[in-house]
Amino acid sequence: MISTYAFASTPIEVSAPEQLIAKVHSATEVGLSWQAPTDVEDIAGYRVFRDGKRIGRTKVTFYIDMTAAPNTEYVYHVTAFTRGKNKLSSLPSNKDIAKTLGSDVNDGMRNGSIIRVGIARLVDHCGTNDLDTIADSELDVCMDKLIDHYTLRQGLEDMQAYVARYRRQEDAQLIELGKRLFFSKALSQNYDTSCASCHHPAQGCGSDGLSLSIGVNAENTDLMGLGRSDGTVLPSVGRNSPQICNSALWVDSMFWDQRVRLREANRDSEVGTVSTADIQTPELEVTRLMNDEVANTDPLRLLMAQAHFPITTPAEMGDPSGFESPQVYREFIAQRLSEQWQPYFKAAFGDEQVSFLRIARAMSAYQASFLFIDNPFFNYIEGQHDKLSEEEKRGALFFYTGAGCANCHDGVMFTPERTRGPLYPQIGAHGVADGNFKNQFRMPSLLNVGITAPYGDKGVFASLERVIEHYSDVTGSLERFYGENETCGLPQFQHLNAEQCAHIVGDADDYVLALNAQNRAASDRSDDAIIRGFTPQQVSYLAAFLRALTDPKALAGSNEINALIPSRDGGPDGHQFDAVNKAGNAL
């Protein structure tokens, strides 16, 4: 008996190109990328459409529209077609929208961060100190004055030009290699952890949703987020995993404690501007390598330096203590990659040579593609007043005036990349004396903050409302956090009993409360001046505004997020982190 196997293919007429993504490159160029239709044979090429009109064709799944006009919004889609005289066309792909830069005058070397002393007064811009007495019809007039006061339009132009500069330099093959490496458990000592185990695109814009991350020795090595455990009460990783999205926007430092940063004093550094100063890291060998082998104009160099350290952190990915140096261990990990990786390195670098510096470059190129800055508030700054609700507008007014938020979260980056208070509750393995100065950590950007809970360097607050309440009365918040055992209320620890939660806190409560008392005693401000006493309505306003800083494309399930996740095929060597959530569903 002879068996005949038919290989099914999908007719092109009922298929469509997938995951079309449009990225602005300049005032006149937009880059388009997409995935080929699934299971369709004999595709000869693609037709590219802008605002419904065909503007070009290509044989590959990438196209640069070089005929766009400045400051113009376009809608793109593509179709595929087959070979032969009776060419058949596919259905149209999804549509994606892109708005070009206003001009190419901006060099793209400023990320939108600034720092200033003092905040605006509501009465000076709105004629009243009572937020709720401002008529709905006057909110836009009032907001426009504050936007001018804080130079937010110029800041947004700077950030958009900065992002466009990165996108012009993107290399698809390098990003593909970086994506595979980022998701590979082969970079960990015991093949049980990947970078994506704590920084998955589908969770919180590149985080894990946990207060304290779980790195090595996870009971289920493919589980990401809630439910991931190493079987112990106290997680070995002592900090919250920062989101990966927009990490390429940082120009001064990496990590909560800024242990990778430019060797330049704050007084000499222009806030938010790309610098060519040397890089400083915790390891002399890495510092020398970065400054000797990587150009000081390389846009990936901070991310490349950062990529060296999770690999050699015992609780996160691996323990280099048995090797001559951490760098020797990194090269051991690099050379341990199987020959199945060689085609990826050749496609990205032109040859099959593997080194850890190349691994760092590829992963950094991938991380740098996590750029999500298109949010309703930025649309509002550009004049689209209908993009914010009345509540969000009142939240913005309060943010920039009476709430005092703009003292630290100024500019469109919403951080000056400095460390500053207030003191946050501390828990976990490094709950005591963790930090660089009075337990102050690098102020995070607020972009996409609505989807990056839990908040703080230890992930101690599960909601934006609780964070705002902390700023309203820091002393009262610290006493409440420890006195009411709020650790047990955090999603990661809700299954624990009071004694176990106390174990997670350890001695951090006594340490933090004593440090707070010391800070208050040294302050020249009275307790009454420090306590802001936000009303529930003001908290609601602020939370609404903060959620308006989220780019819809940063949400799980978007084409942009899905494009950052590799095919669930096990990777080049079978060690890919094909993540699932607590319910067993693929991420």
FIPASE-245662 format. One record per residue (C-alpha): y negated, z negated, x negated; residue in one letter. Coordinates in steps of 0.25 Angstrom, whole numbers, m for minus. Example, Ala and Ser with C-alpha at 12.3 -4.5 7.8 and 13.67 -1.06 7.14 Angstrom:
# FIPASE-245662
> 18, m31, m49, A
> 4, m29, m55, S
//
This chain:
# FIPASE-245662
> 0, 0, 0, M
> m14, 4, m6, I
> m26, m4, m2, S
> m39, 2, 0, T
> m51, m6, m2, Y
> m65, m2, 4, A
> m77, m7, m2, F
> m87, m9, 9, A
> m101, m6, 7, S
> m113, m8, 16, T
> m120, 5, 22, P
> m134, 5, 16, I
> m140, 8, 30, E
> m137, m6, 34, V
> m140, m13, 21, S
> m153, m17, 15, A
> m159, m21, 1, P
> m160, m36, 1, E
> m169, m47, m5, Q
> m181, m38, m7, L
> m191, m47, m15, I
> m206, m42, m18, A
> m213, m49, m29, K
> m228, m46, m33, V
> m230, m42, m47, H
> m244, m39, m47, S
> m256, m33, m39, A
> m249, m20, m38, T
> m234, m23, m40, E
> m223, m29, m32, V
> m209, m31, m37, G
> m197, m29, m27, L
> m183, m33, m29, S
> m171, m33, m19, W
> m156, m33, m18, Q
> m148, m21, m16, A
> m141, m20, m2, P
> m128, m27, m2, T
> m115, m18, m3, D
> m122, m5, m2, V
> m117, 6, m11, E
> m125, 18, m17, D
> m139, 13, m16, I
> m148, 23, m23, A
> m161, 15, m23, G
> m171, 8, m15, Y
> m184, 12, m7, R
> m195, 2, m8, V
> m205, 0, 3, F
> m219, m7, 4, R
> m225, m9, 17, D
> m214, 0, 24, G
> m218, 12, 14, K
> m208, 16, 3, R
> m215, 15, m10, I
> m203, 17, m20, G
> m189, 18, m23, R
> m180, 12, m34, T
> m165, 11, m38, K
> m165, m3, m41, V
> m168, m16, m33, T
> m182, m18, m39, F
> m195, m11, m37, Y
> m210, m13, m41, I
> m220, m9, m32, D
> m231, m5, m41, M
> m241, 1, m30, T
> m245, m11, m23, A
> m259, m15, m20, A
> m265, m28, m24, P
> m266, m40, m15, N
> m257, m33, m5, T
> m245, m37, 3, E
> m233, m28, 4, Y
> m220, m28, 12, V
> m208, m22, 4, Y
> m194, m18, 7, H
> m184, m8, 1, V
> m172, 0, 6, T
> m160, 5, m2, A
> m155, 20, m1, F
> m142, 27, m5, T
> m139, 39, m14, R
> m136, 53, m8, G
> m144, 63, 0, K
> m142, 55, 12, N
> m149, 43, 7, K
> m147, 31, 16, L
> m156, 19, 16, S
> m154, 4, 18, S
> m161, m5, 28, L
> m174, m11, 22, P
> m173, m23, 14, S
> m181, m36, 17, N
> m196, m35, 16, K
> m204, m43, 6, D
> m219, m45, 5, I
> m227, m46, m7, A
> m242, m47, m10, K
> m248, m41, m23, T
> m257, m48, m31, L
> m272, m47, m29, G
> m274, m41, m43, S
> m268, m41, m57, D
> m280, m47, m63, V
> m273, m61, m64, N
> m264, m62, m76, D
> m254, m71, m69, G
> m255, m82, m79, M
> m259, m93, m70, R
> m250, m100, m60, N
> m260, m106, m50, G
> m260, m120, m55, S
> m273, m127, m58, I
> m277, m142, m59, I
> m290, m148, m54, R
> m295, m162, m52, V
> m299, m166, m38, G
> m296, m160, m25, I
> m305, m154, m14, A
> m310, m162, m2, R
> m307, m157, 12, L
> m321, m160, 16, V
> m327, m151, 6, D
> m319, m139, 11, H
> m317, m142, 25, C
> m328, m151, 30, G
> m320, m163, 33, T
> m310, m173, 27, N
> m302, m173, 39, D
> m291, m162, 38, L
> m287, m163, 53, D
> m301, m160, 58, T
> m302, m146, 52, I
> m300, m136, 62, A
> m288, m126, 61, D
> m298, m115, 61, S
> m305, m121, 49, E
> m293, m123, 40, L
> m293, m110, 33, D
> m308, m111, 30, V
> m305, m124, 24, C
> m293, m120, 16, M
> m300, m108, 10, D
> m310, m117, 4, K
> m300, m125, m2, L
> m292, m113, m7, I
> m305, m109, m14, D
> m308, m123, m19, H
> m294, m123, m26, Y
> m294, m109, m30, T
> m281, m106, m24, L
> m283, m91, m22, R
> m285, m89, m37, Q
> m273, m99, m40, G
> m264, m91, m31, L
> m268, m78, m37, E
> m265, m84, m51, D
> m251, m88, m46, M
> m248, m75, m39, Q
> m252, m67, m52, A
> m243, m77, m60, Y
> m231, m75, m51, V
> m233, m60, m51, A
> m233, m60, m67, R
> m220, m67, m67, Y
> m214, m57, m57, R
> m218, m45, m65, R
> m210, m51, m76, Q
> m197, m53, m68, E
> m185, m47, m74, D
> m174, m46, m64, A
> m162, m46, m74, Q
> m168, m58, m81, L
> m170, m65, m67, I
> m155, m61, m63, E
> m150, m67, m76, L
> m158, m80, m74, G
> m154, m81, m60, K
> m139, m81, m64, R
> m141, m91, m75, L
> m149, m100, m66, F
> m138, m101, m56, F
> m127, m102, m67, S
> m119, m115, m69, K
> m115, m109, m83, A
> m128, m114, m88, L
> m124, m129, m86, S
> m115, m136, m95, Q
> m103, m138, m85, N
> m105, m125, m77, Y
> m110, m134, m65, D
> m125, m132, m64, T
> m135, m121, m63, S
> m150, m121, m63, C
> m149, m117, m49, A
> m141, m129, m46, S
> m154, m137, m45, C
> m164, m125, m43, H
> m158, m116, m33, H
> m168, m105, m27, P
> m163, m108, m12, A
> m166, m123, m13, Q
> m181, m127, m14, G
> m186, m115, m22, C
> m176, m118, m33, G
> m173, m132, m33, S
> m161, m140, m27, D
> m166, m149, m16, G
> m162, m161, m23, L
> m170, m173, m27, S
> m162, m174, m40, L
> m155, m162, m44, S
> m140, m162, m47, I
> m136, m154, m60, G
> m123, m155, m67, V
> m110, m161, m61, N
> m113, m157, m47, A
> m101, m159, m38, E
> m103, m145, m32, N
> m109, m137, m43, T
> m113, m126, m33, D
> m120, m136, m23, L
> m135, m135, m24, M
> m145, m145, m17, G
> m141, m157, m8, L
> m127, m161, m10, G
> m127, m157, m25, R
> m122, m170, m32, S
> m115, m174, m45, D
> m108, m185, m38, G
> m118, m196, m43, T
> m128, m203, m35, V
> m139, m202, m46, L
> m141, m187, m49, P
> m142, m184, m64, S
> m154, m175, m63, V
> m166, m184, m62, G
> m176, m174, m56, R
> m178, m165, m45, N
> m176, m150, m47, S
> m189, m142, m47, P
> m189, m129, m39, Q
> m188, m117, m48, I
> m197, m108, m39, C
> m211, m105, m46, N
> m206, m112, m59, S
> m212, m100, m66, A
> m226, m104, m61, L
> m226, m116, m70, W
> m234, m113, m83, V
> m234, m127, m89, D
> m221, m134, m88, S
> m207, m135, m82, M
> m199, m147, m77, F
> m204, m159, m69, W
> m208, m166, m82, D
> m214, m154, m89, Q
> m204, m155, m101, R
> m205, m140, m103, V
> m220, m137, m104, R
> m230, m129, m112, L
> m235, m137, m124, R
> m249, m137, m120, E
> m258, m149, m116, A
> m263, m150, m101, N
> m277, m149, m106, R
> m274, m136, m114, D
> m266, m130, m102, S
> m273, m122, m91, E
> m266, m126, m79, V
> m257, m115, m73, G
> m260, m105, m84, T
> m248, m99, m92, V
> m249, m104, m106, S
> m243, m99, m119, T
> m242, m113, m125, A
> m228, m117, m131, D
> m217, m123, m123, I
> m213, m138, m124, Q
> m199, m143, m120, T
> m191, m155, m122, P
> m183, m148, m133, E
> m189, m143, m146, L
> m178, m132, m147, E
> m182, m127, m134, V
> m196, m128, m136, T
> m195, m120, m149, R
> m186, m110, m143, L
> m196, m107, m131, M
> m208, m106, m140, N
> m201, m98, m151, D
> m193, m88, m142, E
> m201, m87, m129, V
> m215, m81, m129, A
> m226, m90, m124, N
> m230, m80, m115, T
> m216, m79, m108, D
> m218, m82, m93, P
> m204, m88, m93, L
> m205, m98, m105, R
> m207, m111, m97, L
> m196, m108, m88, L
> m187, m104, m100, M
> m190, m117, m107, A
> m187, m125, m94, Q
> m173, m118, m93, A
> m168, m124, m105, H
> m168, m139, m100, F
> m160, m140, m87, P
> m148, m133, m95, I
> m148, m145, m105, T
> m151, m156, m95, T
> m137, m164, m93, P
> m139, m168, m79, A
> m144, m154, m75, E
> m135, m143, m82, M
> m130, m148, m96, G
> m129, m158, m107, D
> m132, m152, m121, P
> m129, m165, m128, S
> m117, m160, m135, G
> m124, m149, m141, F
> m133, m148, m154, E
> m145, m146, m145, S
> m149, m143, m130, P
> m152, m129, m135, Q
> m139, m127, m141, V
> m133, m131, m128, Y
> m141, m121, m120, R
> m136, m110, m129, E
> m122, m115, m127, F
> m124, m113, m112, I
> m130, m99, m114, A
> m119, m94, m123, Q
> m109, m100, m113, R
> m113, m90, m103, L
> m101, m80, m101, S
> m101, m65, m104, E
> m104, m63, m89, Q
> m118, m66, m91, W
> m120, m55, m102, Q
> m124, m44, m92, P
> m135, m53, m86, Y
> m141, m56, m100, F
> m140, m42, m104, K
> m147, m37, m91, A
> m158, m48, m93, A
> m160, m47, m108, F
> m154, m34, m113, G
> m142, m40, m120, D
> m131, m51, m118, E
> m137, m62, m127, Q
> m137, m75, m120, V
> m146, m87, m125, S
> m152, m99, m117, F
> m166, m93, m119, L
> m161, m81, m112, R
> m155, m89, m101, I
> m168, m97, m100, A
> m176, m84, m99, R
> m167, m79, m88, A
> m167, m91, m80, M
> m182, m93, m81, S
> m185, m78, m76, A
> m176, m82, m64, Y
> m184, m95, m62, Q
> m197, m87, m63, A
> m193, m78, m52, S
> m194, m90, m42, F
> m208, m88, m39, L
> m212, m92, m24, F
> m227, m93, m22, I
> m230, m86, m9, D
> m232, m96, 1, N
> m241, m98, 14, P
> m252, m106, 7, F
> m253, m95, m3, F
> m254, m85, 8, N
> m265, m94, 14, Y
> m273, m94, 1, I
> m273, m79, 1, E
> m279, m79, 15, G
> m267, m79, 25, Q
> m272, m91, 33, H
> m261, m90, 43, D
> m250, m93, 33, K
> m253, m108, 34, L
> m252, m117, 46, S
> m264, m126, 50, E
> m255, m138, 45, E
> m253, m131, 32, E
> m268, m128, 30, K
> m271, m143, 33, R
> m261, m147, 23, G
> m267, m138, 13, A
> m281, m143, 15, L
> m276, m157, 13, F
> m268, m153, 1, F
> m280, m148, m6, Y
> m289, m160, m2, T
> m286, m174, 4, G
> m272, m174, 0, A
> m275, m173, m15, G
> m262, m163, m17, C
> m271, m153, m24, A
> m274, m163, m35, N
> m260, m160, m41, C
> m256, m148, m34, H
> m267, m139, m36, D
> m268, m123, m37, G
> m257, m114, m31, V
> m246, m119, m40, M
> m249, m133, m34, F
> m247, m140, m48, T
> m255, m140, m61, P
> m241, m142, m69, E
> m245, m156, m73, R
> m239, m169, m71, T
> m246, m179, m61, R
> m242, m190, m51, G
> m240, m196, m42, P
> m228, m203, m45, L
> m215, m199, m38, Y
> m203, m207, m34, P
> m192, m206, m45, Q
> m177, m207, m43, I
> m165, m202, m50, G
> m160, m202, m65, A
> m174, m201, m70, H
> m181, m209, m60, G
> m187, m218, m70, V
> m197, m214, m81, A
> m195, m199, m78, D
> m207, m190, m80, G
> m217, m187, m91, N
> m229, m196, m87, F
> m229, m207, m76, K
> m217, m200, m69, N
> m226, m188, m66, Q
> m220, m174, m65, F
> m225, m160, m65, R
> m232, m158, m52, M
> m224, m147, m45, P
> m229, m135, m38, S
> m230, m136, m23, L
> m226, m121, m21, L
> m214, m121, m12, N
> m214, m136, m11, V
> m210, m135, 4, G
> m196, m131, m1, I
> m194, m139, m14, T
> m190, m153, m9, A
> m187, m164, m13, P
> m200, m166, m21, Y
> m204, m173, m33, G
> m198, m174, m47, D
> m186, m182, m41, K
> m186, m175, m28, G
> m190, m189, m21, V
> m197, m183, m8, F
> m189, m174, 1, A
> m201, m169, 9, S
> m215, m164, 7, L
> m220, m175, 16, E
> m214, m186, 8, R
> m221, m180, m5, V
> m234, m180, 2, I
> m232, m194, 7, E
> m230, m198, m8, H
> m243, m193, m12, Y
> m250, m200, 0, S
> m246, m213, m6, D
> m238, m213, m19, V
> m236, m228, m20, T
> m231, m229, m6, G
> m222, m217, m7, S
> m215, m223, m20, L
> m213, m236, m13, E
> m208, m229, m1, R
> m199, m220, m8, F
> m192, m231, m16, Y
> m193, m242, m5, G
> m187, m233, 6, E
> m177, m227, m3, N
> m181, m213, m1, E
> m171, m208, m11, T
> m160, m209, m1, C
> m168, m201, 9, G
> m169, m189, m1, L
> m159, m178, 4, P
> m151, m178, m9, Q
> m148, m193, m8, F
> m148, m196, 7, Q
> m133, m198, 6, H
> m134, m210, m3, L
> m135, m224, 0, N
> m147, m233, m3, A
> m140, m239, m16, E
> m137, m225, m21, Q
> m152, m220, m19, C
> m157, m233, m26, A
> m148, m228, m38, H
> m155, m215, m38, I
> m168, m222, m38, V
> m164, m231, m49, G
> m176, m238, m56, D
> m186, m227, m52, A
> m192, m235, m40, D
> m196, m247, m49, D
> m201, m237, m60, Y
> m209, m228, m51, V
> m215, m239, m43, L
> m219, m246, m56, A
> m225, m234, m61, L
> m233, m231, m49, N
> m239, m245, m49, A
> m243, m243, m63, Q
> m249, m229, m60, N
> m257, m236, m48, R
> m262, m247, m57, A
> m267, m237, m68, A
> m274, m229, m57, S
> m289, m230, m54, D
> m286, m226, m40, R
> m283, m237, m29, S
> m271, m236, m20, D
> m279, m232, m9, D
> m284, m220, m16, A
> m270, m216, m20, I
> m264, m217, m7, I
> m268, m205, 1, R
> m262, m209, 14, G
> m258, m195, 20, F
> m256, m195, 35, T
> m243, m189, 41, P
> m252, m177, 45, Q
> m257, m175, 31, Q
> m243, m175, 25, V
> m239, m165, 36, S
> m251, m156, 32, Y
> m248, m157, 17, L
> m233, m154, 19, A
> m236, m142, 28, A
> m245, m136, 17, F
> m235, m139, 6, L
> m224, m131, 13, R
> m234, m119, 14, A
> m232, m118, m1, L
> m218, m113, 1, T
> m215, m98, m2, D
> m206, m93, 9, P
> m199, m85, m1, K
> m195, m97, m8, A
> m186, m102, 4, L
> m171, m101, 3, A
> m166, m88, 8, G
> m177, m79, 5, S
> m175, m66, m3, N
> m183, m72, m15, E
> m174, m85, m15, I
> m161, m77, m13, N
> m164, m68, m24, A
> m165, m80, m34, L
> m150, m84, m30, I
> m139, m76, m37, P
> m128, m69, m30, S
> m117, m79, m27, R
> m107, m73, m36, D
> m104, m84, m46, G
> m114, m78, m57, G
> m110, m71, m69, P
> m99, m81, m73, D
> m95, m88, m61, G
> m104, m100, m63, H
> m116, m97, m54, Q
> m121, m108, m45, F
> m119, m102, m31, D
> m126, m113, m24, A
> m122, m119, m11, V
> m129, m130, m3, N
> m123, m143, 3, K
> m117, m136, 15, A
> m110, m126, 5, G
> m120, m114, 9, N
> m124, m104, m2, A
> m138, m106, m7, L
//
